[in-house]
Amino acid sequence: MITLWRMIKFGFQGFGRNIWLSVVTILIVVLNLFLMSLVSGLNVVGQQTLTAVRQKVNLSVYFTTTTTEDRVKQVQQDLKKLPQVQSIRYISPAEHLDALKKAKGDVVVNAIATLGENPLGAGLVISATSLDGYTAIAQALKSPTYSTIIENTGNDFSTNQSIISKLSTIVGRVRVATYWLTGLFAFIAILMVFNTIRVAIYSQREEIAIMKLVGASDQFVRGPFFVSSLLYGIFAGVIVTAILVPLLTVLNPKLQIFFAGYDINVLGYVRANLWAILGLEVGVGCLLSGLSSTLAIGRYLRV
């Protein structure tokens, strides 16, 4: 225990002795951790956006004005028996008209005023268990049984399907770019810490020789350098987390506008998982620093 405490003590001393080199190394690790967090965050947001868009996909079915409510409800019950159907919501003619007024504005209001009555029928909004399920549902609606009562099936599904296809392509490319960029930033951080430890070993070569002469073990000589490298990761992880929260607080209003209509709250997620994110940042920083320190010690510290 005393030996471990001394190794930690000497590690802190070595960190402070080369304070400016330590500061530069920490800043480099901070920059790389921040960029890694940024590209990883973009990947997570892309996945959440894709999930949110998929949840909004539906298939709208509108019936003729002569179709009674009981008949529409019967179709609803028939469709619920399909294994691909997750939920079905009934839309009355009045709700159908209100939705069209909100979408088209004064044009619909003036047209209805001219007609003097609601020309729209009831409808059903169908959500499937998966995107592939909409094809089976659409085929079922083409049955001759429904051909005389269904007016149209709208274009919600086809439009959203096109959006999802494009968004999936973008998210896939972002994911691939994330892997490459994360690897690049990790390599840069490892290289920087590697060189820092190498310089520290060179500057303390005489002290290392004296320690060996008085009987210090190999682990005791190597330990302080490893402790110093972990300090780089710890400080870098804390600093990056301290930067991310205020930055997201400033950007959150713009993000809310950009993701309006979708259940995506990046700042809320970060605040709810702050300690986990801090632990992850510190853990990644220590992993990169510890790995590079191990490589440098094995390469340049001959004890």
Buried (B, 14 or more C-beta within 10 A) or exposed (E): EEEEEBBBEBBEEBBEBBEEBBEEBBBBBBBBBBBBBBBBBBBBBBEBBBEBBBEBBBBBBBBBEEBEEEBBEEBBEBBEEBEBBBEBEBBBBEBBBBBBBEEEEEEBEEEBEEEEEBEBBBBBBBBBEEBEBBEBBBEBBEEEEBEEBBBEBBEBBEEBBEBBEEBBEEBEEBBEEBEEBBEBBBEBBBBBBBBBBBBBBEEBEEEBEEBBEEEBEEEBBBBBBBBBBBBBBBBBBBBBBEBBBEBBEEEBEEBBEEBEEBEBBBBEBBEEEEEEBBEBBBEBBBBBBBBBBBBBBEEBBEB
